[in-house]
Amino acid sequence: MKHAEPPWDAALSAGLGAAVLLDEALRIRFATRAAARLVGDEIPLGVSGPAWLCGGRPKRPIAEALAAGRGAHAVVPLPGHPEAPRSMSVRALPLREGRRLVGWLLLLEAAGPASRDAELFFGMWTADAAMKRLFRVIERVALDDVTVLVRGETGAGKELVAAAVHGLSPRRRGPFRAINCAALPSTLLESELFGHRKGAFTGAVRDTPGHFELAEGGTLFLDEVAELTLELQAKLLRVLETREVVPVGAREPVPVDVRIVSATHRALRKECEAGRFRADLMYRLRVIPLFLPPLRERPGDVALLVDKLVAELNGTRRRKVARIGADARQVLERYDWPGNVRELKNVLAYAFAIGEGPELSAGELPPELLEAPRVTTPRDDGPVPADAARIERALTRASGNRERAAALLGISRVTLWRRMRALGLGEGR
């Protein structure tokens, strides 16, 4: 005879869906009937949650996260059926009383084919075949100590690619340093890159090493390298040729042992043809070119990234989101994401901040997502007609402050300035 579900269990299943509650010692204390139906078996109470979920498998992402006291999201085989084709998505949320960790809430969901094929690689989460091919290329080229150039749009994850090259290379025990060449004026950037000596300029009260010296024995990532002035390009070329830097205000060169990974959203060959970039430097930087696909070219990754980012936000924000409403998922998957993963992160942070309750709905998403038509942005990060309306709305929401508007759009202030100039918006500054 089948036992009826207690009313409170039915209420929890309706509110949380398939869920399992762990105590502070990571033992299973309660599971909804929806969780048992998903797993296909009774969920044993009192046993270790990590052991039930991960067993003795070599990869134990949830178990490792729980042991470290941090939230996580992963796709695992159904417990007790490690060889079965079916998998489930597990989102682990910490439960706290003040600062004290008192337990965990595990939200379970059936995983689709894309989720089962997902791969997490140095912070990049994907089920896309092109991204996985890129991962395999990174694994190979990281072993050779040559310069790498990453091509990709703003917000696509170029620094994560650079970090992966470093982390898989023989230099991984050395430092990894990153600098955005578009974020500083050329006079300050030279000092940041090459360092300066005491008295070289007003305010130089001590000898200060630059990023090249600080990255000694490791990897230096030069983001938006196409934004360097021709003068700085010449100095960078000399460093690559001589393996020495001359700090501002110094006479004697300083030897450096650094691997360079650079990145740009521009086609350097076109920049060379236009006279904005040195061809000899391009050939030095572009020994190994890597092309990072934009998010719109891998639409199947949007749902994966949404779940992963929501799990991260649940661990740091006051609001806890248990599920994404169907209307919100439709909007998120329809949108073109010109700002790529960075823009997606900003959108979800916005929704967490303005909304309430365990379900994230479409009404909590920024207005530009709800109004935007699906468009295709060129590979060179150039503007499209739909950009004008989005930029105007972001500027209005930011009361004209371009730095805040760029943050809302998930792009850099420099990229916003370029797009405004190309579209003839304001003064393009």
C-alpha positions, 0 to 999 in steps of 0.5 A: 500500500502506497503511503500518502505524502505528508502535507509539509513534504508536499509543500516543500516539494512544490516550493523547492522541487527535488531537494536534500537537506544536509546537517553541519556534519554533511549527513542527510537529514531530509529529502523531498519525495520529488528528490526520491522520484528523480533519483528513482530510489529512497534517499537514505537518511543519516548517511554521508551526503558526499558519499551518497552523491559522489561515491568513490569516483575520481572526480568529486566536485560536490564533495570537494566543495562541501568539504571546503565550505563553499557552494557549488554546481555540478552535473553528476551520475544518478547516485547508485547508478554510476554507469547509467546514461542519466545524470542530474544537476546538483546545486549546493547552497550553504545554510547559515545562522549568522556566520556559522555554517549549520547545513546545506541545501542540495537542489537536484534537477534532471540534466539534459544532454548538454549538461551531461556533456559539459566540461569545466576548464580553468573557470570556463564552463561549456558543452560546445564542441568548438570550445572543447577543441580550444581547450585541447589546443590550449593543453598542447600549446601551453607546454611550449614556451612561445608567445600566444595571442588570444582573439576574442570579444569583450567579456568572452573570457580571454583572461581565463584562456591566458590563465589556463595557458599559464596553469598548464605550462612549465611556468605554472609555479611562477607568478601570473600577472595581467594588465589591460593596455586600454585602461591606462594612458600611455605615460602611466602604462609605460611605468606599469609595464617596465617600472620606474626609478626614484626621481623619474617623475613627480611622485616617483619616491622609490624604485618600483618594478613593473609588471615584467619584473613582477612576472619573473619566471611566470606569465604576463598577460597583456589584454587589449594589446592593440590599444598600445601606442606605436611608441610603446609597441616599439618598446615592447618589441625590444623587450621581446627581442632582448629579454630586457626592460629599461625602467623609466628613468633608468640607464641600465637594462634589467633582464627578465624571463617572462612568457607573454600571452596577449589578447585583443578583440581586433584583427591585428593584420587589419590594424597593421594595414591601417598603420596602427600596429607594427607588423614586426610586433604582430609576428612576435606576439602571434606565434600561436593564435587562439580564437575564443568563440563569442557566447552567441555562437554557442547558445547551448552554453547560456543555460549552463552558465546561468545555472553555474553563475546562479550557484555562485551568487547564491553563495555570496548574496542575501537572496537565494534563487532555487530556480529560473522561471521558464519566462526568464530562461526564454529571455536569457537564451534569446538574447544575443549577449554582445558583452558575452559572459561578463554581461551575463554575470552583470545581468544575473547580479542585477536580477538578484539585487532587485528581485525577491524569492526563490524564483528568478523571473523575467520581470527582474531582468534589465529592460534592454533584455526584454526589449532587444531583438536578436541580432548578430554582432560582427566578430571584430566587436563592431557596433550594430544598429541595435546597439544604439538603443541599448547604449542610450537606455544604459546611459539613461539608467546610469544618469549619463555616467559612462563608466556605470553604463559600460558596467550595465552593458557588460563591456569596458568603458573603452569599448563603450566609447568606441561604439558611441563614436562609431554610432555617432552618439553624443561626443563619443568620449 
